Each structure stands twice: as structure tokens, then as C-alpha cells.
Amino acid sequence: MVVSIEIMQGRKWVKRAMLKTIHLKPVTDELSDDTFSRLLMAGHSPIRQFRVWVDLDKLEERVHTHFVRHRGADFSVGSFREDWLKELGLNLDDFRDENGVWLRNMGFAVGSDVLMHMARQRLCTCAWSGTRQAMEEIRKEMVLVDPVLASYLLRPCVWYGLCPETTKYCGYMETPKYCGERNWIVSESIRLRTRKIK
């Protein structure tokens, strides 16, 4: 699987939307990490203005199926139309791995709010391992694009402080890794409450 991410609409649009809600105009296009973090944590509507394009190539068919279930993202999925493939000098076998598993190429445009929701669904231990791995790769790539947003791509138990999968509890909440991740989100919340919005 190959993952790449590009910013389609950056933080300046988040700032414009944020200031519009309080009847102000931006003096600069800069939006500080702290302010962006604060908006992401609160889930305020301006975060929808931060949009990225995610390319996923050679993605297993069943993983693709899990991603396209998410509302709020605009998906473009490579076609398997044999007439089009033939014109390109390709055939269906070019889209299978050595084990015969179908591989898809797809991309999607997504706002930060929907991407955070995807992460909460797809990073959960109860998610299928291939889907969880794909979301981990998206998170790693996002660190290079916007580390603040990447830090909010979290497992659901870390985000909520409880396990939403009540019948499939995995025990992750009892691990030192969970404690570290949960302590970060709680301490970040406290730290941001003392900061002035910029």
C-alpha cells in the first residue's frame, strides 16, 4: 500500500471561518498550532475548512470497503472496467497481488473533522487489522503534512476515555501506551484552556 496526502484547503480557511463566526476579519492568514489544536479538540465547525486529499494505492479490496463507508469524504475509486483497462494496456490481473487479493487505487477529499472520526473507527483494536494498518499509515503521513492534526487521529478509547465497543473490549485501556496517550489528551485540554486564541 502506498499513501500520500496533500493539503487542499489549509489553516487560513479555518481561521477565516472561525473569525467569521465572531464577526471579525483576519489580519493575517496565520493560525497558531495552539488555536488549531483547540478547535480540533472542541470539534468546532471551522475545522471542516481544513481539507486534505488522501491517495491510497494498492489498497486491499476489503480495506477499501471499510473506508468508503464514511460519510463526509468524497471518494474517487479506480475503475475495473475492462474496456478502459484494455485501452491503457492493462487487465484485471494487474490489480491482484501474489495471493490473488484485489487491490484498489483510490483517493478522497476529506475535512479534518471527518478524518478524525475515521481514525476513531479505524484505529480501534476491534477494526480489521488491514484497515487499522491503513489508518496508521495515513496518520504517519499526516505527521509530515500537519503534525497538529495528526496528533488528533486517535483510537476511540483514547479520545472518549472509555471503550465504545462494550461487547468486544480488547484490554487496550489497561496498557501503559493507553495511559500515555490518554494523559496527553487530558493534559493538552488543560494546557489549551490557559492559552489565548491567536
VENRA-V582667 format. One record per backbone hydrogen bond with DSSP energy under -0.5 kcal/mol. CO is the residue of the C=O (numbers start at 1). NH is the residue of the N-H. Records with the same first field share a line. If there is no record, write none. Layout:
BEGIN
CO = NH ; NH
END
This chain:
BEGIN
2 = 57
4 = 55
6 = 53
9 = 51
10 = 13 ; 14
11 = 15
12 = 16
13 = 17
14 = 18
15 = 19
16 = 20
17 = 21
18 = 22
19 = 22 ; 24
20 = 23
32 = 36
33 = 37
34 = 38
35 = 39
36 = 40
37 = 41
38 = 42
39 = 43 ; 44
44 = 47
45 = 48
46 = 49
47 = 50 ; 112
49 = 51
50 = 112
51 = 8 ; 9
52 = 54 ; 110
53 = 6 ; 55
54 = 56 ; 108
55 = 4
56 = 106
57 = 2
59 = 104
60 = 63 ; 64
61 = 65
62 = 66
63 = 67
64 = 68
66 = 69
67 = 70
70 = 73
73 = 75
74 = 109
76 = 107
81 = 85
82 = 86
83 = 87
84 = 88
85 = 90
86 = 89
91 = 94
92 = 95
93 = 96
95 = 103
97 = 100
101 = 97
102 = 61
104 = 59
105 = 78
106 = 56
107 = 76
108 = 54
109 = 74
110 = 52
111 = 115
112 = 116
113 = 117
114 = 118
115 = 119
116 = 120
117 = 121
118 = 122
119 = 123
120 = 156
124 = 127
128 = 131 ; 132
129 = 133
130 = 134
131 = 135
132 = 136
133 = 137
134 = 138
135 = 139
136 = 140
137 = 141
138 = 142
139 = 143
140 = 144
141 = 144 ; 145
142 = 146
146 = 150
147 = 151
148 = 152
149 = 152
150 = 153
152 = 154
155 = 159
156 = 160
157 = 161
162 = 164
164 = 166
165 = 168
171 = 174
172 = 175
175 = 179
176 = 180
177 = 181
178 = 182
179 = 183
180 = 184
181 = 185
182 = 186
183 = 187
184 = 188
185 = 189
186 = 190
187 = 191
188 = 192
189 = 193
190 = 194
191 = 194
192 = 195
END
